Amino acid sequence: MTIRLPDLKGGFRAYEPRREPFAATPGTPFTSRTVFSAAHVVADPFADSTPDSPAAVDWDATLAFRRHLWSHGLGVAEAMDTAQRGMGLDWAGAAELIRRSAAEAKSVGGLIACGVGTDQLTGPASLAEVRAAYEEQLALVEESGAQAILMASRALAAAAKGPEDYLEIYGHLLRQSAEPVILHWLGPMFDPALEGYWGSSDLDAATDTFLEVIAAHPDKVDGIKVSLLEAQREIDIRRRLPQGVRCYTGDDFNYPELIAGDEQGFSHALLGIFDPLGPLAAEAVRVLDTGDAKGFRELLDPTVELSRHLFQAPTRFYKTGVVLLAWLAGHQSHFTMVGGLQSARSLPHFARAYELADGLGLFPDPKLAEERMKNLLSLYGVNQ
């Protein structure tokens, strides 16, 4: 049996779906790396959501997906970019997500860290207002019992006059944080409003400021998440970190080599691509736990083509492919997204995502995935 898929040139090709999924079983947390999956939210398709209205979330399906990730030993990075922060999910929705997921993590013993930002600010803001917004979100995350991830702030990028403003804001937040946090540097390919973060569009200068923040408060920084899609820059930053500060790769283009590491160190992981790759990624890390870096790469290297496809420019719309694969894999009953972002990618993009994911065995029920893909194609007028 084959499925007729549109290609990128306006034509069609026949694809024969895989019949057996990748064999992955739930397992215990890892020993050699700390690994977080930045998880997506499941929209409520039956809510009457008009444009500009608050996001409608299916909480049961959203939390069930997090239990799926925890069952494979992965940590959950909550209320991050993958959960459509700033692209459909407002602060009120993110706050509810943090509360619910943190409580769920506690009930099942799952590892969780939550994003702290300033997205309650919807217009121009002063540095004092930026600091207060960060403080509000940091307090909520700490009260929930989760680890905090200090996310990059659009409002700070707009208000800061130079590196000194970043040093002041982040220094203040780190001094008052109750526990060590993860600092997140999200590049403009993920969010154009973050251009010039750390006070400069020159990445070398920005890196120096970023590292200055960490060097001044190493006891308050558990680690950093670097999402610049430049493997060598991450390696260079990693080698300059103070002793005990971890590097969590956020590089969805080069993650296998960065996690495997070299003779001078390695990266842990906090990745959006580990949402659809969860069970396979977990199996690969367990192989790495045994010291088998070659086996780790043999499992994870073939996933890079899918990741680069989902995260292709404009990268900020990678979430559409992530949710498509969650639907095809049976983790949710529909392909609907907060803010209507299911329309953000093309049908040929969906078809290639399906083909690559199926080839990796990511669908627990390949027949269900095939039927759902055919249903999606039929909505676009593609007859089988």
LOKEMI-66434 format. One record per residue (C-alpha): residue number from 0; residue in three letters; x, y, z. Coordinates in steps of 0.1 Angstrom, whole numbers, m for minus. Layout:
BEGIN
[NUM,"Ala",[X,Y,Z]],
...
***
This chain:
BEGIN
[0,"Met",[0,0,0]],
[1,"Thr",[12,35,m9]],
[2,"Ile",[2,70,m1]],
[3,"Arg",[2,98,m27]],
[4,"Leu",[22,127,m13]],
[5,"Pro",[27,162,m29]],
[6,"Asp",[63,172,m34]],
[7,"Leu",[80,206,m33]],
[8,"Lys",[79,210,m71]],
[9,"Gly",[41,209,m75]],
[10,"Gly",[40,172,m84]],
[11,"Phe",[32,140,m65]],
[12,"Arg",[51,109,m55]],
[13,"Ala",[41,75,m41]],
[14,"Tyr",[54,67,m7]],
[15,"Glu",[51,33,10]],
[16,"Pro",[46,38,48]],
[17,"Arg",[66,19,73]],
[18,"Arg",[47,m9,90]],
[19,"Glu",[66,m13,123]],
[20,"Pro",[73,15,147]],
[21,"Phe",[106,21,165]],
[22,"Ala",[107,m1,195]],
[23,"Ala",[110,21,226]],
[24,"Thr",[100,13,261]],
[25,"Pro",[95,37,291]],
[26,"Gly",[125,39,314]],
[27,"Thr",[142,56,343]],
[28,"Pro",[159,90,342]],
[29,"Phe",[193,92,326]],
[30,"Thr",[227,92,343]],
[31,"Ser",[251,109,319]],
[32,"Arg",[231,138,307]],
[33,"Thr",[202,160,319]],
[34,"Val",[176,161,291]],
[35,"Phe",[145,183,288]],
[36,"Ser",[119,182,260]],
[37,"Ala",[103,216,254]],
[38,"Ala",[67,204,252]],
[39,"His",[38,218,230]],
[40,"Val",[3,226,242]],
[41,"Val",[m28,209,228]],
[42,"Ala",[m55,234,218]],
[43,"Asp",[m92,228,225]],
[44,"Pro",[m107,225,190]],
[45,"Phe",[m142,229,203]],
[46,"Ala",[m138,262,220]],
[47,"Asp",[m152,293,204]],
[48,"Ser",[m119,311,200]],
[49,"Thr",[m122,343,181]],
[50,"Pro",[m91,362,169]],
[51,"Asp",[m72,379,197]],
[52,"Ser",[m91,360,224]],
[53,"Pro",[m73,341,251]],
[54,"Ala",[m60,307,241]],
[55,"Ala",[m82,277,246]],
[56,"Val",[m62,247,259]],
[57,"Asp",[m72,211,262]],
[58,"Trp",[m57,206,296]],
[59,"Asp",[m63,168,298]],
[60,"Ala",[m45,161,265]],
[61,"Thr",[m17,186,273]],
[62,"Leu",[m9,170,306]],
[63,"Ala",[m12,135,291]],
[64,"Phe",[15,144,267]],
[65,"Arg",[38,155,295]],
[66,"Arg",[32,122,313]],
[67,"His",[42,105,280]],
[68,"Leu",[76,124,281]],
[69,"Trp",[82,117,318]],
[70,"Ser",[74,80,313]],
[71,"His",[105,78,290]],
[72,"Gly",[127,96,315]],
[73,"Leu",[127,130,298]],
[74,"Gly",[123,162,318]],
[75,"Val",[97,187,306]],
[76,"Ala",[107,223,298]],
[77,"Glu",[74,240,303]],
[78,"Ala",[59,272,290]],
[79,"Met",[87,277,265]],
[80,"Asp",[87,288,229]],
[81,"Thr",[74,253,219]],
[82,"Ala",[43,259,240]],
[83,"Gln",[36,290,218]],
[84,"Arg",[47,316,243]],
[85,"Gly",[42,349,225]],
[86,"Met",[26,331,196]],
[87,"Gly",[m9,324,208]],
[88,"Leu",[m4,316,245]],
[89,"Asp",[m6,347,267]],
[90,"Trp",[8,351,302]],
[91,"Ala",[m25,341,319]],
[92,"Gly",[m25,309,299]],
[93,"Ala",[12,302,305]],
[94,"Ala",[7,308,342]],
[95,"Glu",[m21,282,343]],
[96,"Leu",[1,258,323]],
[97,"Ile",[30,262,348]],
[98,"Arg",[7,256,378]],
[99,"Arg",[m9,225,363]],
[100,"Ser",[22,210,349]],
[101,"Ala",[42,216,380]],
[102,"Ala",[15,199,401]],
[103,"Glu",[14,170,376]],
[104,"Ala",[52,166,378]],
[105,"Lys",[51,164,415]],
[106,"Ser",[24,137,414]],
[107,"Val",[44,115,391]],
[108,"Gly",[80,124,401]],
[109,"Gly",[88,141,368]],
[110,"Leu",[116,166,362]],
[111,"Ile",[103,200,353]],
[112,"Ala",[116,235,346]],
[113,"Cys",[94,264,335]],
[114,"Gly",[100,295,314]],
[115,"Val",[101,329,332]],
[116,"Gly",[96,358,308]],
[117,"Thr",[79,392,305]],
[118,"Asp",[51,385,281]],
[119,"Gln",[25,401,304]],
[120,"Leu",[39,433,289]],
[121,"Thr",[21,439,257]],
[122,"Gly",[35,474,248]],
[123,"Pro",[65,496,253]],
[124,"Ala",[79,491,288]],
[125,"Ser",[106,507,310]],
[126,"Leu",[134,487,325]],
[127,"Ala",[117,489,359]],
[128,"Glu",[85,474,343]],
[129,"Val",[106,447,327]],
[130,"Arg",[122,438,360]],
[131,"Ala",[89,437,378]],
[132,"Ala",[74,414,351]],
[133,"Tyr",[103,390,354]],
[134,"Glu",[99,391,392]],
[135,"Glu",[62,382,390]],
[136,"Gln",[69,352,368]],
[137,"Leu",[99,340,387]],
[138,"Ala",[78,341,419]],
[139,"Leu",[51,320,403]],
[140,"Val",[75,294,390]],
[141,"Glu",[93,291,423]],
[142,"Glu",[60,289,442]],
[143,"Ser",[50,260,419]],
[144,"Gly",[81,241,429]],
[145,"Ala",[96,240,395]],
[146,"Gln",[131,251,384]],
[147,"Ala",[131,285,366]],
[148,"Ile",[144,291,331]],
[149,"Leu",[150,329,326]],
[150,"Met",[139,333,290]],
[151,"Ala",[150,361,266]],
[152,"Ser",[126,391,268]],
[153,"Arg",[113,410,238]],
[154,"Ala",[105,439,262]],
[155,"Leu",[140,439,275]],
[156,"Ala",[155,438,240]],
[157,"Ala",[133,469,231]],
[158,"Ala",[141,488,263]],
[159,"Ala",[178,481,269]],
[160,"Lys",[202,508,257]],
[161,"Gly",[233,486,260]],
[162,"Pro",[250,456,277]],
[163,"Glu",[249,474,311]],
[164,"Asp",[211,471,312]],
[165,"Tyr",[212,434,307]],
[166,"Leu",[239,431,334]],
[167,"Glu",[217,450,358]],
[168,"Ile",[184,432,351]],
[169,"Tyr",[199,397,351]],
[170,"Gly",[221,404,381]],
[171,"His",[191,416,401]],
[172,"Leu",[171,385,392]],
[173,"Leu",[199,360,399]],
[174,"Arg",[205,376,433]],
[175,"Gln",[169,372,443]],
[176,"Ser",[163,337,428]],
[177,"Ala",[158,311,455]],
[178,"Glu",[175,283,435]],
[179,"Pro",[200,281,406]],
[180,"Val",[182,289,373]],
[181,"Ile",[188,281,336]],
[182,"Leu",[196,312,314]],
[183,"His",[182,310,279]],
[184,"Trp",[197,328,249]],
[185,"Leu",[171,325,221]],
[186,"Gly",[184,337,187]],
[187,"Pro",[165,360,163]],
[188,"Met",[159,331,140]],
[189,"Phe",[134,319,166]],
[190,"Asp",[121,353,174]],
[191,"Pro",[131,384,153]],
[192,"Ala",[122,407,182]],
[193,"Leu",[153,394,200]],
[194,"Glu",[178,408,175]],
[195,"Gly",[207,424,194]],
[196,"Tyr",[201,406,227]],
[197,"Trp",[227,411,254]],
[198,"Gly",[232,446,240]],
[199,"Ser",[248,439,206]],
[200,"Ser",[241,423,172]],
[201,"Asp",[278,413,172]],
[202,"Leu",[276,378,185]],
[203,"Asp",[311,379,199]],
[204,"Ala",[303,410,220]],
[205,"Ala",[269,396,230]],
[206,"Thr",[286,364,241]],
[207,"Asp",[310,383,263]],
[208,"Thr",[281,401,281]],
[209,"Phe",[263,368,285]],
[210,"Leu",[293,352,301]],
[211,"Glu",[299,382,323]],
[212,"Val",[264,377,338]],
[213,"Ile",[272,341,346]],
[214,"Ala",[307,348,359]],
[215,"Ala",[292,373,384]],
[216,"His",[267,348,398]],
[217,"Pro",[280,312,391]],
[218,"Asp",[262,299,422]],
[219,"Lys",[229,310,409]],
[220,"Val",[232,296,374]],
[221,"Asp",[225,258,370]],
[222,"Gly",[232,261,333]],
[223,"Ile",[226,279,300]],
[224,"Lys",[204,270,270]],
[225,"Val",[219,282,238]],
[226,"Ser",[195,284,208]],
[227,"Leu",[216,301,181]],
[228,"Leu",[219,271,156]],
[229,"Glu",[257,275,155]],
[230,"Ala",[274,244,168]],
[231,"Gln",[309,259,171]],
[232,"Arg",[297,290,190]],
[233,"Glu",[280,267,215]],
[234,"Ile",[312,247,219]],
[235,"Asp",[332,279,224]],
[236,"Ile",[307,292,250]],
[237,"Arg",[306,258,267]],
[238,"Arg",[344,258,272]],
[239,"Arg",[343,292,288]],
[240,"Leu",[316,284,314]],
[241,"Pro",[326,285,351]],
[242,"Gln",[331,251,367]],
[243,"Gly",[297,235,375]],
[244,"Val",[276,255,351]],
[245,"Arg",[261,233,325]],
[246,"Cys",[254,239,288]],
[247,"Tyr",[220,227,276]],
[248,"Thr",[220,226,238]],
[249,"Gly",[190,242,221]],
[250,"Asp",[206,237,187]],
[251,"Asp",[179,217,167]],
[252,"Phe",[203,215,138]],
[253,"Asn",[234,199,155]],
[254,"Tyr",[223,183,187]],
[255,"Pro",[237,148,183]],
[256,"Glu",[273,160,181]],
[257,"Leu",[268,186,208]],
[258,"Ile",[253,161,233]],
[259,"Ala",[279,135,225]],
[260,"Gly",[306,161,231]],
[261,"Asp",[344,159,228]],
[262,"Glu",[374,154,250]],
[263,"Gln",[368,189,265]],
[264,"Gly",[332,185,274]],
[265,"Phe",[296,180,263]],
[266,"Ser",[262,196,262]],
[267,"His",[231,185,281]],
[268,"Ala",[198,191,262]],
[269,"Leu",[167,213,263]],
[270,"Leu",[152,209,228]],
[271,"Gly",[119,214,210]],
[272,"Ile",[127,186,186]],
[273,"Phe",[127,162,216]],
[274,"Asp",[89,167,217]],
[275,"Pro",[83,145,186]],
[276,"Leu",[115,125,191]],
[277,"Gly",[108,117,228]],
[278,"Pro",[110,79,230]],
[279,"Leu",[138,76,203]],
[280,"Ala",[158,104,219]],
[281,"Ala",[154,87,253]],
[282,"Glu",[167,54,239]],
[283,"Ala",[197,71,224]],
[284,"Val",[206,88,257]],
[285,"Arg",[204,55,275]],
[286,"Val",[228,41,250]],
[287,"Leu",[251,70,258]],
[288,"Asp",[247,63,295]],
[289,"Thr",[266,31,289]],
[290,"Gly",[295,50,273]],
[291,"Asp",[286,40,238]],
[292,"Ala",[289,73,219]],
[293,"Lys",[289,56,186]],
[294,"Gly",[256,38,193]],
[295,"Phe",[242,70,205]],
[296,"Arg",[251,88,172]],
[297,"Glu",[238,58,152]],
[298,"Leu",[204,63,167]],
[299,"Leu",[202,101,168]],
[300,"Asp",[220,112,137]],
[301,"Pro",[193,100,113]],
[302,"Thr",[168,123,131]],
[303,"Val",[186,155,121]],
[304,"Glu",[171,156,86]],
[305,"Leu",[136,157,102]],
[306,"Ser",[146,183,127]],
[307,"Arg",[162,206,101]],
[308,"His",[130,202,80]],
[309,"Leu",[107,212,109]],
[310,"Phe",[130,241,120]],
[311,"Gln",[137,255,85]],
[312,"Ala",[132,292,80]],
[313,"Pro",[111,309,92]],
[314,"Thr",[122,288,122]],
[315,"Arg",[96,303,146]],
[316,"Phe",[70,282,128]],
[317,"Tyr",[86,249,137]],
[318,"Lys",[58,243,162]],
[319,"Thr",[33,236,134]],
[320,"Gly",[53,205,124]],
[321,"Val",[57,194,160]],
[322,"Val",[19,195,165]],
[323,"Leu",[13,178,132]],
[324,"Leu",[35,149,143]],
[325,"Ala",[18,147,177]],
[326,"Trp",[m16,143,160]],
[327,"Leu",[m2,117,135]],
[328,"Ala",[13,98,164]],
[329,"Gly",[m20,97,183]],
[330,"His",[m11,120,212]],
[331,"Gln",[m40,142,203]],
[332,"Ser",[m73,138,184]],
[333,"His",[m70,167,160]],
[334,"Phe",[m45,190,142]],
[335,"Thr",[m56,223,156]],
[336,"Met",[m32,249,172]],
[337,"Val",[m36,278,195]],
[338,"Gly",[m39,309,173]],
[339,"Gly",[m47,289,142]],
[340,"Leu",[m10,282,136]],
[341,"Gln",[m18,249,120]],
[342,"Ser",[m20,269,88]],
[343,"Ala",[16,283,91]],
[344,"Arg",[32,256,69]],
[345,"Ser",[24,243,35]],
[346,"Leu",[10,209,25]],
[347,"Pro",[43,198,9]],
[348,"His",[60,207,42]],
[349,"Phe",[35,185,61]],
[350,"Ala",[40,157,36]],
[351,"Arg",[78,157,39]],
[352,"Ala",[75,158,77]],
[353,"Tyr",[52,128,77]],
[354,"Glu",[76,109,54]],
[355,"Leu",[107,116,75]],
[356,"Ala",[90,108,108]],
[357,"Asp",[74,76,94]],
[358,"Gly",[108,65,81]],
[359,"Leu",[122,69,117]],
[360,"Gly",[94,48,131]],
[361,"Leu",[81,77,153]],
[362,"Phe",[44,67,149]],
[363,"Pro",[34,40,175]],
[364,"Asp",[5,31,151]],
[365,"Pro",[18,36,115]],
[366,"Lys",[m17,27,101]],
[367,"Leu",[m34,54,122]],
[368,"Ala",[m7,79,110]],
[369,"Glu",[m13,69,74]],
[370,"Glu",[m51,73,77]],
[371,"Arg",[m48,107,94]],
[372,"Met",[m23,119,67]],
[373,"Lys",[m47,108,40]],
[374,"Asn",[m75,127,57]],
[375,"Leu",[m54,158,58]],
[376,"Leu",[m45,154,22]],
[377,"Ser",[m81,150,12]],
[378,"Leu",[m90,183,28]],
[379,"Tyr",[m65,199,4]],
[380,"Gly",[m82,181,m25]],
[381,"Val",[m56,153,m29]],
[382,"Asn",[m73,121,m39]],
[383,"Gln",[m56,87,m33]],
***
